[in-house]
Structures are given as C-alpha cells and as structure tokens.
Amino acid sequence: TRPPLVCVGREGDAFDVPDGAVLHHSWPHERVVSAFRYATAAVLPSEWPDPCPTTVLEAMALGAPLVTTDRGGIADMVTDERSALVTPSGDVAALATRLERLLADGDLRARLRAGALEDVVPFTLGRVADRLGALYAETVARVAADG
C-alpha cells in the first residue's frame, strides 16, 4: 500500500492537494524534523533557485530518501542517484516517475539515505564554520604578508 501523502506549508501558501492528501500549515520545526525522520520519502520540488535550501539539508541529515529538483543550491547539495533522485524543475511527469520508483524500491531508499547522510556532512555547521575560519585565517595571512 502507498504511504499517505502529507504536504506541509506555511500559512498563506495556496495550492491544491490531490484527493487523499493531507495539507498541514505551520507545523512547528520539531514536528517537521519528526516527519523527515520517519518519512518513506521526502519530495521537495523546488521551482525557485534558492541558493541554500535548508529544508533539503534537513531531509538529508534526517535520513529521508529525497526526490528533488535541480534548482539553485540543490544542484550543489545532492548527487542524482547517490543522495537523491533529481528531476528537472517543473517536470511533473519526471517527478512522479521518480517518486513511484522510490516507493517501489526499498534498496534504493536505503542507498539514497546512506548517500545523503554522507553528502550532507560538508554542509553541517561545524564544517561550514571550519571552512569559513580557514578562509579568514588565509585572508589575514595574505594581507599581513602584503602589508
């Protein structure tokens, strides 16, 4: 049987959901985290080129097998067939095909979950802070050497 389709949005988001789907508005963050942790799949079909979509990173870090699009920073965060199934933005047929494939293949879900847990590491706070600190240190050293 198919798992339920649960859509989560913000108050004021206006979109139709198919019959049988449930739309929730303004879930607290803890509930979204729980949903990702227990989801059969997370579908994040972004059409806006967000440079750093934290929702994608959260889904990856929480082990939700992911179907997403190739927009904005997502393209730098995931690898198709390794940490997510990636579709062209706006291609509903491709999105549906990828989701059907993911729902039918438990091994694929496990492989994407494992790949995502590895691929999200460079985007964790500690890693980003380390890279930023190293960049600042290198910049200060170069300025001092030139000065």
C-alpha positions in Angstrom: 0.0 0.0 0.0 1.1 3.5 -0.6 2.1 5.7 2.3 0.0 8.8 3.0 0.9 12.0 1.1 1.4 14.7 3.7 2.1 18.2 2.5 3.5 20.8 4.9 3.4 24.5 4.1 3.3 27.9 5.7 0.1 29.8 6.5 -0.9 31.6 3.3 0.6 29.0 1.0 -2.1 28.4 -1.6 -2.0 25.2 -3.5 -4.3 22.3 -4.3 -3.5 18.9 -3.0 -4.8 15.7 -4.6 -7.6 13.6 -3.2 -6.3 11.6 -0.2 -3.5 14.0 0.6 -3.4 16.0 3.8 -2.2 19.6 3.9 -0.8 21.0 7.1 0.1 24.6 7.7 2.7 26.0 10.1 3.9 22.9 11.7 6.5 23.6 14.5 10.0 22.7 13.4 10.2 19.7 15.8 7.2 18.2 14.0 8.8 18.7 10.6 12.0 17.1 11.9 10.0 14.1 13.1 8.2 13.8 9.8 11.5 13.7 7.9 12.9 11.2 10.3 10.0 8.8 9.7 9.1 9.6 6.1 9.2 6.9 3.4 10.3 9.7 1.1 10.6 13.5 1.1 9.6 15.3 -2.0 11.0 18.8 -2.3 10.2 20.0 -5.8 11.7 23.5 -5.7 11.0 25.8 -8.6 12.8 28.8 -7.1 16.6 28.9 -7.3 17.2 29.1 -3.5 21.0 29.3 -3.0 20.8 27.3 0.3 17.6 25.4 0.8 17.9 24.2 4.4 14.9 22.0 4.0 16.8 19.8 1.6 19.8 19.7 4.0 17.4 18.8 6.9 15.8 16.0 4.9 19.2 14.6 4.0 20.6 14.9 7.6 17.5 13.2 9.0 17.7 10.3 6.6 14.6 11.0 4.4 15.1 9.5 1.0 14.8 12.5 -1.2 13.2 13.4 -4.6 14.0 17.0 -5.5 14.8 19.3 -8.4 17.9 20.7 -10.0 17.3 24.3 -9.0 19.7 26.7 -7.2 21.8 25.4 -4.4 20.2 21.9 -4.5 22.4 21.1 -7.5 25.5 21.6 -5.3 24.0 19.6 -2.3 22.8 16.4 -3.9 24.1 13.9 -6.4 21.4 12.2 -8.6 21.1 8.5 -7.8 23.5 8.8 -4.8 21.9 11.1 -2.3 18.6 12.0 -4.1 16.6 11.4 -7.2 16.8 14.7 -9.1 14.3 15.9 -11.7 14.2 19.0 -13.9 12.2 21.8 -12.1 8.6 21.9 -13.2 8.6 18.4 -14.9 5.7 16.9 -13.0 5.8 13.6 -15.0 9.5 13.1 -14.2 8.8 13.9 -10.5 6.0 11.4 -10.4 8.1 8.7 -12.1 11.0 9.2 -9.7 8.7 9.1 -6.7 7.0 5.9 -7.9 10.4 4.3 -8.4 11.5 5.3 -4.9 8.3 4.0 -3.3 8.7 0.6 -5.1 12.4 0.1 -4.2 13.5 -0.3 -0.6 17.1 -0.9 -1.6 17.1 2.4 -3.5 15.7 4.2 -0.4 18.4 2.7 1.7 21.1 3.7 -0.8 19.8 7.3 -1.1 19.6 7.6 2.7 23.2 6.4 3.2 24.4 8.7 0.4 22.6 11.7 1.8 24.0 11.2 5.3 27.5 11.3 3.7 26.8 14.2 1.3 25.3 16.4 3.9 28.4 16.5 6.1 30.1 19.3 4.3 27.1 21.5 4.9 26.9 20.9 8.7 27.5 23.9 10.9 30.9 22.6 12.2 32.2 22.0 8.7 31.0 25.3 7.3 32.5 27.2 10.4 35.8 25.4 9.9 35.9 26.4 6.2 35.0 29.9 7.0 37.6 30.2 9.7 40.2 28.8 7.4 39.3 31.4 4.7 39.5 34.2 7.2 42.9 33.0 8.5 44.2 32.7 5.0 42.9 36.2 4.1 44.5 37.7 7.2 47.8 36.0 6.5 47.9 37.3 2.9 47.0 40.8 3.9 49.8 40.7 6.6 52.3 39.3 4.1 51.5 42.1 1.6 51.4 44.8 4.1 
